[in-house]
Amino acid sequence: MSIRAIAQELYRLQREVEKLEKELAAAPYREQDGIKDRLRKAKAEWQVMRNILNGEKTPSPFRQTPSTIDKIRNP
């Protein structure tokens, strides 16, 4: 999955979380439990996608160019 696709999905999830937060604030007490559950799931999904995006942007320490490896071995 490309970084752009991940960012778009992250944005979609962020909007969903914001929508559920507004819905929770306006909901009557008896409906809040269901909305809280959906909000908790949406936040967890958002966090997973956020972690994926951060992982995609961070270069792996194992993917080093040969010149970098040579500098480490022969300082």
All heavy atoms as a GROMACS GRO file, in nm:
protein
  619
    1MET      N    1   0.085  -0.117   0.000
    1MET     CA    2   0.000   0.000   0.000
    1MET      C    3   0.091   0.124   0.000
    1MET      O    4   0.186   0.132   0.076
    1MET     CB    5  -0.089  -0.004   0.124
    1MET     CG    6  -0.194   0.104   0.128
    1MET     SD    7  -0.299   0.091   0.274
    1MET     CE    8  -0.450   0.038   0.200
    2SER      N    9   0.060   0.218  -0.084
    2SER     CA   10   0.143   0.339  -0.095
    2SER      C   11   0.116   0.433   0.023
    2SER      O   12   0.013   0.425   0.089
    2SER     CB   13   0.113   0.412  -0.226
    2SER     OG   14  -0.014   0.472  -0.220
    3ILE      N   15   0.211   0.521   0.046
    3ILE     CA   16   0.196   0.619   0.154
    3ILE      C   17   0.073   0.706   0.129
    3ILE      O   18   0.000   0.740   0.222
    3ILE     CB   19   0.324   0.703   0.169
    3ILE    CG1   20   0.436   0.616   0.225
    3ILE    CG2   21   0.300   0.823   0.260
    3ILE    CD1   22   0.567   0.686   0.241
    4ARG      N   23   0.049   0.740   0.004
    4ARG     CA   24  -0.066   0.824  -0.029
    4ARG      C   25  -0.197   0.754   0.007
    4ARG      O   26  -0.288   0.814   0.065
    4ARG     CB   27  -0.063   0.858  -0.177
    4ARG     CG   28  -0.173   0.951  -0.218
    4ARG     CD   29  -0.160   0.989  -0.363
    4ARG     NE   30  -0.258   1.089  -0.395
    4ARG     CZ   31  -0.271   1.144  -0.512
    4ARG    NH1   32  -0.189   1.110  -0.608
    4ARG    NH2   33  -0.363   1.234  -0.533
    5ALA      N   34  -0.208   0.625  -0.026
    5ALA     CA   35  -0.330   0.550   0.006
    5ALA      C   36  -0.348   0.537   0.157
    5ALA      O   37  -0.460   0.548   0.208
    5ALA     CB   38  -0.325   0.412  -0.059
    6ILE      N   39  -0.239   0.517   0.228
    6ILE     CA   40  -0.245   0.508   0.374
    6ILE      C   41  -0.291   0.641   0.432
    6ILE      O   42  -0.377   0.646   0.521
    6ILE     CB   43  -0.108   0.467   0.432
    6ILE    CG1   44  -0.072   0.325   0.388
    6ILE    CG2   45  -0.108   0.477   0.584
    6ILE    CD1   46   0.071   0.287   0.417
    7ALA      N   47  -0.237   0.751   0.381
    7ALA     CA   48  -0.275   0.884   0.430
    7ALA      C   49  -0.422   0.913   0.402
    7ALA      O   50  -0.491   0.971   0.487
    7ALA     CB   51  -0.186   0.990   0.366
    8GLN      N   52  -0.472   0.872   0.287
    8GLN     CA   53  -0.613   0.892   0.255
    8GLN      C   54  -0.702   0.812   0.349
    8GLN      O   55  -0.804   0.862   0.396
    8GLN     CB   56  -0.641   0.855   0.110
    8GLN     CG   57  -0.584   0.953   0.011
    8GLN     CD   58  -0.599   0.908  -0.133
    8GLN    OE1   59  -0.613   0.789  -0.161
    8GLN    NE2   60  -0.594   1.003  -0.225
    9GLU      N   61  -0.663   0.689   0.377
    9GLU     CA   62  -0.740   0.606   0.469
    9GLU      C   63  -0.735   0.664   0.610
    9GLU      O   64  -0.835   0.666   0.681
    9GLU     CB   65  -0.686   0.463   0.468
    9GLU     CG   66  -0.760   0.368   0.558
    9GLU     CD   67  -0.903   0.341   0.517
    9GLU    OE1   68  -0.943   0.378   0.403
    9GLU    OE2   69  -0.977   0.284   0.598
   10LEU      N   70  -0.619   0.715   0.650
   10LEU     CA   71  -0.605   0.778   0.781
   10LEU      C   72  -0.696   0.900   0.792
   10LEU      O   73  -0.763   0.919   0.893
   10LEU     CB   74  -0.460   0.818   0.804
   10LEU     CG   75  -0.425   0.878   0.938
   10LEU    CD1   76  -0.446   0.776   1.050
   10LEU    CD2   77  -0.282   0.927   0.939
   11TYR      N   78  -0.703   0.979   0.687
   11TYR     CA   79  -0.790   1.097   0.686
   11TYR      C   80  -0.938   1.056   0.696
   11TYR      O   81  -1.014   1.116   0.771
   11TYR     CB   82  -0.766   1.178   0.559
   11TYR     CG   83  -0.852   1.301   0.547
   11TYR    CD1   84  -0.836   1.407   0.634
   11TYR    CD2   85  -0.949   1.310   0.448
   11TYR    CE1   86  -0.916   1.520   0.624
   11TYR    CE2   87  -1.030   1.422   0.438
   11TYR     CZ   88  -1.012   1.527   0.526
   11TYR     OH   89  -1.092   1.638   0.516
   12ARG      N   90  -0.975   0.950   0.624
   12ARG     CA   91  -1.113   0.901   0.630
   12ARG      C   92  -1.148   0.855   0.771
   12ARG      O   93  -1.254   0.888   0.825
   12ARG     CB   94  -1.133   0.786   0.531
   12ARG     CG   95  -1.277   0.736   0.525
   12ARG     CD   96  -1.291   0.606   0.449
   12ARG     NE   97  -1.229   0.493   0.518
   12ARG     CZ   98  -1.281   0.431   0.623
   12ARG    NH1   99  -1.394   0.471   0.677
   12ARG    NH2  100  -1.219   0.328   0.678
   13LEU      N  101  -1.057   0.784   0.834
   13LEU     CA  102  -1.080   0.736   0.970
   13LEU      C  103  -1.087   0.852   1.069
   13LEU      O  104  -1.167   0.849   1.163
   13LEU     CB  105  -0.970   0.638   1.010
   13LEU     CG  106  -0.975   0.503   0.939
   13LEU    CD1  107  -0.848   0.424   0.964
   13LEU    CD2  108  -1.098   0.424   0.981
   14GLN      N  109  -1.005   0.955   1.049
   14GLN     CA  110  -1.009   1.072   1.137
   14GLN      C  111  -1.144   1.141   1.128
   14GLN      O  112  -1.201   1.181   1.230
   14GLN     CB  113  -0.896   1.169   1.102
   14GLN     CG  114  -0.894   1.293   1.188
   14GLN     CD  115  -0.869   1.264   1.335
   14GLN    OE1  116  -0.790   1.177   1.368
   14GLN    NE2  117  -0.938   1.333   1.422
   15ARG      N  118  -1.196   1.154   1.008
   15ARG     CA  119  -1.330   1.215   0.992
   15ARG      C  120  -1.436   1.131   1.060
   15ARG      O  121  -1.530   1.185   1.120
   15ARG     CB  122  -1.362   1.232   0.843
   15ARG     CG  123  -1.285   1.342   0.776
   15ARG     CD  124  -1.339   1.373   0.638
   15ARG     NE  125  -1.380   1.252   0.570
   15ARG     CZ  126  -1.343   1.212   0.451
   15ARG    NH1  127  -1.259   1.286   0.383
   15ARG    NH2  128  -1.386   1.100   0.397
   16GLU      N  129  -1.425   0.998   1.051
   16GLU     CA  130  -1.522   0.910   1.115
   16GLU      C  131  -1.517   0.925   1.267
   16GLU      O  132  -1.621   0.932   1.333
   16GLU     CB  133  -1.493   0.765   1.076
   16GLU     CG  134  -1.594   0.667   1.132
   16GLU     CD  135  -1.565   0.524   1.088
   16GLU    OE1  136  -1.493   0.503   0.990
   16GLU    OE2  137  -1.617   0.434   1.155
   17VAL      N  138  -1.396   0.934   1.323
   17VAL     CA  139  -1.381   0.953   1.468
   17VAL      C  140  -1.444   1.086   1.509
   17VAL      O  141  -1.519   1.092   1.608
   17VAL     CB  142  -1.231   0.948   1.508
   17VAL    CG1  143  -1.211   1.001   1.649
   17VAL    CG2  144  -1.178   0.806   1.497
   18GLU      N  145  -1.418   1.192   1.435
   18GLU     CA  146  -1.476   1.322   1.468
   18GLU      C  147  -1.628   1.319   1.460
   18GLU      O  148  -1.697   1.376   1.545
   18GLU     CB  149  -1.420   1.429   1.374
   18GLU     CG  150  -1.274   1.460   1.400
   18GLU     CD  151  -1.211   1.548   1.293
   18GLU    OE1  152  -1.279   1.581   1.193
   18GLU    OE2  153  -1.092   1.583   1.309
   19LYS      N  154  -1.682   1.250   1.360
   19LYS     CA  155  -1.828   1.239   1.345
   19LYS      C  156  -1.888   1.165   1.464
   19LYS      O  157  -1.990   1.208   1.520
   19LYS     CB  158  -1.861   1.166   1.215
   19LYS     CG  159  -2.010   1.153   1.188
   19LYS     CD  160  -2.036   1.066   1.068
   19LYS     CE  161  -2.062   0.934   1.116
   19LYS     NZ  162  -2.118   0.825   1.090
   20LEU      N  163  -1.824   1.056   1.506
   20LEU     CA  164  -1.874   0.980   1.619
   20LEU      C  165  -1.864   1.059   1.750
   20LEU      O  166  -1.951   1.048   1.836
   20LEU     CB  167  -1.800   0.847   1.631
   20LEU     CG  168  -1.835   0.743   1.524
   20LEU    CD1  169  -1.739   0.626   1.530
   20LEU    CD2  170  -1.978   0.696   1.540
   21GLU      N  171  -1.759   1.139   1.765
   21GLU     CA  172  -1.747   1.222   1.885
   21GLU      C  173  -1.859   1.324   1.893
   21GLU      O  174  -1.916   1.347   2.000
   21GLU     CB  175  -1.611   1.291   1.888
   21GLU     CG  176  -1.497   1.197   1.922
   21GLU     CD  177  -1.359   1.259   1.909
   21GLU    OE1  178  -1.345   1.363   1.841
   21GLU    OE2  179  -1.264   1.203   1.967
   22LYS      N  180  -1.893   1.384   1.779
   22LYS     CA  181  -2.005   1.480   1.776
   22LYS      C  182  -2.137   1.409   1.802
   22LYS      O  183  -2.223   1.460   1.875
   22LYS     CB  184  -2.010   1.551   1.641
   22LYS     CG  185  -1.899   1.651   1.621
   22LYS     CD  186  -1.906   1.714   1.484
   22LYS     CE  187  -1.788   1.806   1.459
   22LYS     NZ  188  -1.787   1.861   1.323
   23GLU      N  189  -2.152   1.291   1.744
   23GLU     CA  190  -2.274   1.213   1.764
   23GLU      C  191  -2.289   1.174   1.911
   23GLU      O  192  -2.400   1.179   1.965
   23GLU     CB  193  -2.266   1.088   1.676
   23GLU     CG  194  -2.394   1.009   1.665
   23GLU     CD  195  -2.380   0.892   1.568
   23GLU    OE1  196  -2.311   0.906   1.466
   23GLU    OE2  197  -2.437   0.786   1.599
   24LEU      N  198  -2.179   1.138   1.975
   24LEU     CA  199  -2.182   1.100   2.117
   24LEU      C  200  -2.222   1.219   2.204
   24LEU      O  201  -2.302   1.204   2.297
   24LEU     CB  202  -2.045   1.048   2.160
   24LEU     CG  203  -2.031   1.006   2.306
   24LEU    CD1  204  -2.124   0.890   2.337
   24LEU    CD2  205  -1.887   0.970   2.336
   25ALA      N  206  -2.172   1.336   2.172
   25ALA     CA  207  -2.204   1.455   2.250
   25ALA      C  208  -2.352   1.492   2.241
   25ALA      O  209  -2.410   1.543   2.337
   25ALA     CB  210  -2.118   1.572   2.205
   26ALA      N  211  -2.414   1.463   2.127
   26ALA     CA  212  -2.553   1.500   2.107
   26ALA      C  213  -2.652   1.387   2.138
   26ALA      O  214  -2.772   1.409   2.141
   26ALA     CB  215  -2.573   1.546   1.962
   27ALA      N  216  -2.601   1.267   2.164
   27ALA     CA  217  -2.688   1.151   2.181
   27ALA      C  218  -2.749   1.146   2.321
   27ALA      O  219  -2.686   1.189   2.418
   27ALA     CB  220  -2.609   1.023   2.157
   28PRO      N  221  -2.870   1.093   2.330
   28PRO     CA  222  -2.929   1.072   2.463
   28PRO      C  223  -2.851   0.962   2.538
   28PRO      O  224  -2.783   0.879   2.477
   28PRO     CB  225  -3.072   1.025   2.434
   28PRO     CG  226  -3.079   1.000   2.289
   28PRO     CD  227  -2.960   1.058   2.223
   29TYR      N  228  -2.863   0.960   2.668
   29TYR     CA  229  -2.784   0.872   2.752
   29TYR      C  230  -2.799   0.724   2.713
   29TYR      O  231  -2.702   0.650   2.711
   29TYR     CB  232  -2.824   0.891   2.899
   29TYR     CG  233  -2.744   0.806   2.993
   29TYR    CD1  234  -2.613   0.836   3.022
   29TYR    CD2  235  -2.800   0.691   3.050
   29TYR    CE1  236  -2.538   0.757   3.107
   29TYR    CE2  237  -2.726   0.610   3.135
   29TYR     CZ  238  -2.596   0.644   3.163
   29TYR     OH  239  -2.522   0.564   3.246
   30ARG      N  240  -2.918   0.681   2.680
   30ARG     CA  241  -2.942   0.539   2.651
   30ARG      C  242  -2.875   0.493   2.522
   30ARG      O  243  -2.850   0.374   2.504
   30ARG     CB  244  -3.091   0.509   2.648
   30ARG     CG  245  -3.169   0.589   2.549
   30ARG     CD  246  -3.321   0.567   2.569
   30ARG     NE  247  -3.395   0.680   2.522
   30ARG     CZ  248  -3.438   0.694   2.398
   30ARG    NH1  249  -3.416   0.600   2.311
   30ARG    NH2  250  -3.505   0.800   2.363
   31GLU      N  251  -2.839   0.584   2.434
   31GLU     CA  252  -2.774   0.548   2.308
   31GLU      C  253  -2.621   0.564   2.314
   31GLU      O  254  -2.551   0.524   2.222
   31GLU     CB  255  -2.828   0.634   2.194
   31GLU     CG  256  -2.974   0.609   2.163
   31GLU     CD  257  -3.027   0.702   2.055
   31GLU    OE1  258  -2.946   0.771   1.990
   31GLU    OE2  259  -3.149   0.706   2.037
   32GLN      N  260  -2.571   0.620   2.422
   32GLN     CA  261  -2.429   0.651   2.430
   32GLN      C  262  -2.339   0.527   2.434
   32GLN      O  263  -2.228   0.530   2.382
   32GLN     CB  264  -2.401   0.740   2.550
   32GLN     CG  265  -2.447   0.882   2.529
   32GLN     CD  266  -2.410   0.973   2.644
   32GLN    OE1  267  -2.352   0.930   2.744
   32GLN    NE2  268  -2.444   1.100   2.630
   33ASP      N  269  -2.386   0.417   2.495
   33ASP     CA  270  -2.302   0.297   2.504
   33ASP      C  271  -2.266   0.243   2.365
   33ASP      O  272  -2.151   0.208   2.339
   33ASP     CB  273  -2.370   0.188   2.586
   33ASP     CG  274  -2.367   0.218   2.735
   33ASP    OD1  275  -2.279   0.298   2.777
   33ASP    OD2  276  -2.450   0.162   2.809
   34GLY      N  277  -2.363   0.237   2.277
   34GLY     CA  278  -2.338   0.188   2.142
   34GLY      C  279  -2.243   0.279   2.064
   34GLY      O  280  -2.154   0.232   1.993
   35ILE      N  281  -2.262   0.409   2.081
   35ILE     CA  282  -2.177   0.505   2.012
   35ILE      C  283  -2.035   0.500   2.070
   35ILE      O  284  -1.937   0.506   1.995
   35ILE     CB  285  -2.235   0.648   2.022
   35ILE    CG1  286  -2.371   0.653   1.950
   35ILE    CG2  287  -2.140   0.750   1.963
   35ILE    CD1  288  -2.448   0.781   1.972
   36LYS      N  289  -2.023   0.484   2.201
   36LYS     CA  290  -1.891   0.474   2.264
   36LYS      C  291  -1.816   0.352   2.211
   36LYS      O  292  -1.694   0.359   2.188
   36LYS     CB  293  -1.904   0.464   2.416
   36LYS     CG  294  -1.933   0.595   2.484
   36LYS     CD  295  -1.944   0.576   2.634
   36LYS     CE  296  -1.983   0.704   2.704
   36LYS     NZ  297  -1.998   0.686   2.850
   37ASP      N  298  -1.887   0.243   2.193
   37ASP     CA  299  -1.823   0.121   2.140
   37ASP      C  300  -1.775   0.144   1.998
   37ASP      O  301  -1.661   0.108   1.964
   37ASP     CB  302  -1.922   0.005   2.145
   37ASP     CG  303  -1.857  -0.126   2.111
   37ASP    OD1  304  -1.748  -0.155   2.164
   37ASP    OD2  305  -1.916  -0.202   2.029
   38ARG      N  306  -1.858   0.204   1.914
   38ARG     CA  307  -1.818   0.232   1.775
   38ARG      C  308  -1.702   0.331   1.772
   38ARG      O  309  -1.609   0.318   1.692
   38ARG     CB  310  -1.936   0.288   1.695
   38ARG     CG  311  -2.042   0.184   1.668
   38ARG     CD  312  -2.148   0.228   1.568
   38ARG     NE  313  -2.163   0.369   1.549
   38ARG     CZ  314  -2.276   0.435   1.556
   38ARG    NH1  315  -2.388   0.372   1.582
   38ARG    NH2  316  -2.282   0.565   1.534
   39LEU      N  317  -1.703   0.430   1.862
   39LEU     CA  318  -1.596   0.528   1.870
   39LEU      C  319  -1.465   0.463   1.912
   39LEU      O  320  -1.359   0.490   1.856
   39LEU     CB  321  -1.634   0.640   1.967
   39LEU     CG  322  -1.530   0.750   1.990
   39LEU    CD1  323  -1.498   0.822   1.859
   39LEU    CD2  324  -1.582   0.849   2.094
   40ARG      N  325  -1.471   0.374   2.010
   40ARG     CA  326  -1.352   0.303   2.055
   40ARG      C  327  -1.290   0.221   1.941
   40ARG      O  328  -1.169   0.224   1.919
   40ARG     CB  329  -1.388   0.210   2.171
   40ARG     CG  330  -1.271   0.132   2.227
   40ARG     CD  331  -1.316   0.033   2.334
   40ARG     NE  332  -1.422  -0.057   2.291
   40ARG     CZ  333  -1.404  -0.166   2.215
   40ARG    NH1  334  -1.283  -0.197   2.174
   40ARG    NH2  335  -1.505  -0.242   2.182
   41LYS      N  336  -1.374   0.153   1.864
   41LYS     CA  337  -1.326   0.074   1.751
   41LYS      C  338  -1.266   0.163   1.642
   41LYS      O  339  -1.163   0.131   1.583
   41LYS     CB  340  -1.438  -0.012   1.693
   41LYS     CG  341  -1.479  -0.125   1.784
   41LYS     CD  342  -1.596  -0.201   1.728
   41LYS     CE  343  -1.641  -0.310   1.825
   41LYS     NZ  344  -1.760  -0.381   1.777
   42ALA      N  345  -1.331   0.275   1.615
   42ALA     CA  346  -1.281   0.367   1.513
   42ALA      C  347  -1.147   0.428   1.554
   42ALA      O  348  -1.056   0.442   1.472
   42ALA     CB  349  -1.383   0.478   1.487
   43LYS      N  350  -1.132   0.461   1.683
   43LYS     CA  351  -1.006   0.516   1.731
   43LYS      C  352  -0.894   0.412   1.722
   43LYS      O  353  -0.782   0.445   1.688
   43LYS     CB  354  -1.019   0.566   1.875
   43LYS     CG  355  -1.088   0.699   1.886
   43LYS     CD  356  -1.090   0.747   2.030
   43LYS     CE  357  -1.150   0.886   2.041
   43LYS     NZ  358  -1.148   0.936   2.180
   44ALA      N  359  -0.927   0.287   1.753
   44ALA     CA  360  -0.827   0.181   1.744
   44ALA      C  361  -0.783   0.161   1.599
   44ALA      O  362  -0.664   0.146   1.570
   44ALA     CB  363  -0.883   0.051   1.801
   45GLU      N  364  -0.879   0.163   1.508
   45GLU     CA  365  -0.848   0.149   1.366
   45GLU      C  366  -0.764   0.266   1.317
   45GLU      O  367  -0.669   0.249   1.241
   45GLU     CB  368  -0.980   0.143   1.287
   45GLU     CG  369  -0.973   0.068   1.159
   45GLU     CD  370  -1.110   0.055   1.094
   45GLU    OE1  371  -1.213   0.054   1.164
   45GLU    OE2  372  -1.112   0.045   0.970
   46TRP      N  373  -0.798   0.387   1.364
   46TRP     CA  374  -0.721   0.507   1.328
   46TRP      C  375  -0.576   0.495   1.377
   46TRP      O  376  -0.483   0.526   1.305
   46TRP     CB  377  -0.786   0.631   1.388
   46TRP     CG  378  -0.710   0.757   1.363
   46TRP    CD1  379  -0.716   0.836   1.252
   46TRP    CD2  380  -0.613   0.818   1.449
   46TRP    NE1  381  -0.630   0.942   1.265
   46TRP    CE2  382  -0.565   0.933   1.384
   46TRP    CE3  383  -0.563   0.786   1.575
   46TRP    CZ2  384  -0.470   1.016   1.443
   46TRP    CZ3  385  -0.468   0.870   1.632
   46TRP    CH2  386  -0.423   0.983   1.565
   47GLN      N  387  -0.558   0.445   1.501
   47GLN     CA  388  -0.425   0.432   1.557
   47GLN      C  389  -0.343   0.329   1.481
   47GLN      O  390  -0.223   0.350   1.457
   47GLN     CB  391  -0.433   0.393   1.706
   47GLN     CG  392  -0.299   0.397   1.775
   47GLN     CD  393  -0.236   0.535   1.774
   47GLN    OE1  394  -0.301   0.634   1.804
   47GLN    NE2  395  -0.110   0.542   1.738
   48VAL      N  396  -0.405   0.220   1.440
   48VAL     CA  397  -0.334   0.119   1.360
   48VAL      C  398  -0.285   0.181   1.229
   48VAL      O  399  -0.170   0.164   1.189
   48VAL     CB  400  -0.425  -0.003   1.333
   48VAL    CG1  401  -0.368  -0.092   1.225
   48VAL    CG2  402  -0.448  -0.082   1.461
   49MET      N  403  -0.373   0.256   1.164
   49MET     CA  404  -0.335   0.317   1.037
   49MET      C  405  -0.226   0.423   1.059
   49MET      O  406  -0.135   0.436   0.978
   49MET     CB  407  -0.459   0.379   0.971
   49MET     CG  408  -0.441   0.410   0.826
   49MET     SD  409  -0.394   0.271   0.720
   49MET     CE  410  -0.527   0.158   0.743
   50ARG      N  411  -0.233   0.495   1.169
   50ARG     CA  412  -0.132   0.596   1.202
   50ARG      C  413   0.005   0.528   1.222
   50ARG      O  414   0.106   0.578   1.174
   50ARG     CB  415  -0.174   0.670   1.330
   50ARG     CG  416  -0.081   0.779   1.369
   50ARG     CD  417  -0.101   0.899   1.282
   50ARG     NE  418   0.005   0.992   1.312
   50ARG     CZ  419   0.047   1.085   1.232
   50ARG    NH1  420  -0.011   1.102   1.116
   50ARG    NH2  421   0.145   1.164   1.264
   51ASN      N  422   0.005   0.414   1.290
   51ASN     CA  423   0.129   0.340   1.311
   51ASN      C  424   0.184   0.288   1.179
   51ASN      O  425   0.306   0.288   1.159
   51ASN     CB  426   0.107   0.225   1.408
   51ASN     CG  427   0.080   0.272   1.549
   51ASN    OD1  428   0.111   0.386   1.585
   51ASN    ND2  429   0.022   0.186   1.630
   52ILE      N  430   0.098   0.244   1.091
   52ILE     CA  431   0.141   0.198   0.959
   52ILE      C  432   0.206   0.312   0.882
   52ILE      O  433   0.313   0.297   0.823
   52ILE     CB  434   0.024   0.137   0.880
   52ILE    CG1  435  -0.019   0.005   0.943
   52ILE    CG2  436   0.061   0.117   0.733
   52ILE    CD1  437  -0.147  -0.053   0.886
   53LEU      N  438   0.142   0.430   0.884
   53LEU     CA  439   0.197   0.545   0.814
   53LEU      C  440   0.333   0.583   0.871
   53LEU      O  441   0.427   0.608   0.797
   53LEU     CB  442   0.101   0.664   0.820
   53LEU     CG  443   0.148   0.791   0.750
   53LEU    CD1  444   0.161   0.766   0.600
   53LEU    CD2  445   0.052   0.905   0.776
   54ASN      N  446   0.345   0.586   1.002
   54ASN     CA  447   0.473   0.619   1.064
   54ASN      C  448   0.579   0.515   1.029
   54ASN      O  449   0.695   0.549   1.008
   54ASN     CB  450   0.459   0.631   1.215
   54ASN     CG  451   0.386   0.756   1.255
   54ASN    OD1  452   0.380   0.853   1.181
   54ASN    ND2  453   0.327   0.754   1.373
   55GLY      N  454   0.541   0.390   1.021
   55GLY     CA  455   0.635   0.285   0.984
   55GLY      C  456   0.679   0.296   0.841
   55GLY      O  457   0.795   0.268   0.807
   56GLU      N  458   0.591   0.337   0.752
   56GLU     CA  459   0.626   0.353   0.611
   56GLU      C  460   0.723   0.470   0.592
   56GLU      O  461   0.807   0.466   0.504
   56GLU     CB  462   0.501   0.378   0.526
   56GLU     CG  463   0.416   0.257   0.504
   56GLU     CD  464   0.478   0.157   0.408
   56GLU    OE1  465   0.549   0.199   0.315
   56GLU    OE2  466   0.458   0.037   0.430
   57LYS      N  467   0.711   0.572   0.673
   57LYS     CA  468   0.795   0.691   0.657
   57LYS      C  469   0.932   0.672   0.721
   57LYS      O  470   1.026   0.741   0.685
   57LYS     CB  471   0.725   0.812   0.718
   57LYS     CG  472   0.605   0.857   0.639
   57LYS     CD  473   0.520   0.964   0.700
   57LYS     CE  474   0.585   1.061   0.790
   57LYS     NZ  475   0.495   1.161   0.845
   58THR      N  476   0.945   0.580   0.815
   58THR     CA  477   1.071   0.559   0.885
   58THR      C  478   1.153   0.455   0.810
   58THR      O  479   1.108   0.344   0.790
   58THR     CB  480   1.045   0.508   1.028
   58THR    OG1  481   0.958   0.599   1.092
   58THR    CG2  482   1.173   0.496   1.106
   59PRO      N  483   1.275   0.489   0.769
   59PRO     CA  484   1.357   0.392   0.698
   59PRO      C  485   1.402   0.281   0.793
   59PRO      O  486   1.429   0.305   0.910
   59PRO     CB  487   1.476   0.473   0.648
   59PRO     CG  488   1.480   0.593   0.735
   59PRO     CD  489   1.339   0.618   0.782
   60SER      N  490   1.405   0.161   0.742
   60SER     CA  491   1.447   0.047   0.821
   60SER      C  492   1.597   0.053   0.847
   60SER      O  493   1.675   0.083   0.756
   60SER     CB  494   1.414  -0.082   0.747
   60SER     OG  495   1.470  -0.192   0.814
   61PRO      N  496   1.641   0.022   0.968
   61PRO     CA  497   1.785   0.022   0.994
   61PRO      C  498   1.855  -0.092   0.920
   61PRO      O  499   1.976  -0.090   0.904
   61PRO     CB  500   1.793   0.003   1.145
   61PRO     CG  501   1.665  -0.059   1.184
   61PRO     CD  502   1.563  -0.009   1.085
   62PHE      N  503   1.781  -0.190   0.874
   62PHE     CA  504   1.839  -0.304   0.803
   62PHE      C  505   1.854  -0.277   0.654
   62PHE      O  506   1.923  -0.349   0.585
   62PHE     CB  507   1.755  -0.429   0.826
   62PHE     CG  508   1.744  -0.463   0.972
   62PHE    CD1  509   1.626  -0.445   1.040
   62PHE    CD2  510   1.854  -0.511   1.041
   62PHE    CE1  511   1.616  -0.476   1.175
   62PHE    CE2  512   1.845  -0.542   1.176
   62PHE     CZ  513   1.726  -0.524   1.243
   63ARG      N  514   1.790  -0.175   0.604
   63ARG     CA  515   1.799  -0.139   0.462
   63ARG      C  516   1.901  -0.027   0.446
   63ARG      O  517   1.867   0.088   0.423
   63ARG     CB  518   1.664  -0.095   0.408
   63ARG     CG  519   1.563  -0.204   0.403
   63ARG     CD  520   1.437  -0.152   0.339
   63ARG     NE  521   1.334  -0.254   0.342
   63ARG     CZ  522   1.210  -0.235   0.308
   63ARG    NH1  523   1.172  -0.116   0.267
   63ARG    NH2  524   1.123  -0.332   0.312
   64GLN      N  525   2.023  -0.062   0.458
   64GLN     CA  526   2.128   0.038   0.447
   64GLN      C  527   2.204   0.016   0.317
   64GLN      O  528   2.220  -0.097   0.272
   64GLN     CB  529   2.223   0.030   0.565
   64GLN     CG  530   2.155   0.060   0.697
   64GLN     CD  531   2.251   0.048   0.814
   64GLN    OE1  532   2.359  -0.007   0.799
   64GLN    NE2  533   2.211   0.098   0.928
   65THR      N  534   2.252   0.123   0.262
   65THR     CA  535   2.330   0.112   0.139
   65THR      C  536   2.467   0.054   0.173
   65THR      O  537   2.514   0.067   0.286
   65THR     CB  538   2.347   0.250   0.073
   65THR    OG1  539   2.416   0.334   0.164
   65THR    CG2  540   2.214   0.310   0.036
   66PRO      N  541   2.533  -0.010   0.080
   66PRO     CA  542   2.664  -0.066   0.108
   66PRO      C  543   2.764   0.037   0.161
   66PRO      O  544   2.846   0.006   0.246
   66PRO     CB  545   2.709  -0.123  -0.026
   66PRO     CG  546   2.582  -0.148  -0.099
   66PRO     CD  547   2.486  -0.043  -0.053
   67SER      N  548   2.757   0.159   0.113
   67SER     CA  549   2.851   0.262   0.161
   67SER      C  550   2.829   0.291   0.308
   67SER      O  551   2.923   0.315   0.382
   67SER     CB  552   2.838   0.388   0.079
   67SER     OG  553   2.708   0.440   0.090
   68THR      N  554   2.706   0.288   0.355
   68THR     CA  555   2.677   0.311   0.496
   68THR      C  556   2.729   0.196   0.579
   68THR      O  557   2.785   0.217   0.687
   68THR     CB  558   2.525   0.328   0.518
   68THR    OG1  559   2.476   0.429   0.432
   68THR    CG2  560   2.494   0.362   0.662
   69ILE      N  561   2.712   0.074   0.531
   69ILE     CA  562   2.760  -0.043   0.604
   69ILE      C  563   2.912  -0.038   0.614
   69ILE      O  564   2.970  -0.068   0.719
   69ILE     CB  565   2.712  -0.173   0.535
   69ILE    CG1  566   2.560  -0.183   0.548
   69ILE    CG2  567   2.780  -0.294   0.597
   69ILE    CD1  568   2.500  -0.296   0.467
   70ASP      N  569   2.980   0.001   0.505
   70ASP     CA  570   3.125   0.012   0.508
   70ASP      C  571   3.171   0.115   0.611
   70ASP      O  572   3.272   0.097   0.679
   70ASP     CB  573   3.180   0.048   0.370
   70ASP     CG  574   3.166  -0.067   0.271
   70ASP    OD1  575   3.155  -0.184   0.317
   70ASP    OD2  576   3.166  -0.040   0.149
   71LYS      N  577   3.097   0.224   0.626
   71LYS     CA  578   3.134   0.327   0.723
   71LYS      C  579   3.120   0.274   0.865
   71LYS      O  580   3.197   0.310   0.954
   71LYS     CB  581   3.046   0.450   0.706
   71LYS     CG  582   3.076   0.529   0.582
   71LYS     CD  583   2.980   0.646   0.567
   71LYS     CE  584   3.001   0.716   0.435
   71LYS     NZ  585   2.902   0.823   0.414
   72ILE      N  586   3.021   0.188   0.885
   72ILE     CA  587   3.002   0.131   1.019
   72ILE      C  588   3.114   0.032   1.050
   72ILE      O  589   3.168   0.031   1.159
   72ILE     CB  590   2.864   0.062   1.028
   72ILE    CG1  591   2.752   0.166   1.019
   72ILE    CG2  592   2.850  -0.016   1.158
   72ILE    CD1  593   2.614   0.107   1.005
   73ARG      N  594   3.149  -0.051   0.955
   73ARG     CA  595   3.252  -0.153   0.976
   73ARG      C  596   3.391  -0.092   0.985
   73ARG      O  597   3.475  -0.138   1.061
   73ARG     CB  598   3.250  -0.255   0.863
   73ARG     CG  599   3.128  -0.344   0.869
   73ARG     CD  600   3.136  -0.449   0.762
   73ARG     NE  601   3.012  -0.526   0.759
   73ARG     CZ  602   2.970  -0.591   0.654
   73ARG    NH1  603   3.042  -0.592   0.542
   73ARG    NH2  604   2.858  -0.657   0.657
   74ASN      N  605   3.418   0.008   0.902
   74ASN     CA  606   3.551   0.069   0.896
   74ASN      C  607   3.542   0.218   0.928
   74ASN      O  608   3.541   0.302   0.839
   74ASN     CB  609   3.612   0.051   0.756
   74ASN     CG  610   3.617  -0.094   0.716
   74ASN    OD1  611   3.651  -0.179   0.795
   74ASN    ND2  612   3.583  -0.122   0.591
   75PRO      N  613   3.537   0.253   1.057
   75PRO     CA  614   3.518   0.395   1.092
   75PRO      C  615   3.635   0.482   1.059
   75PRO      O  616   3.735   0.472   1.023
   75PRO     CB  617   3.496   0.394   1.242
   75PRO     CG  618   3.520   0.256   1.291
   75PRO     CD  619   3.539   0.166   1.173
   0.00000   0.00000   0.00000
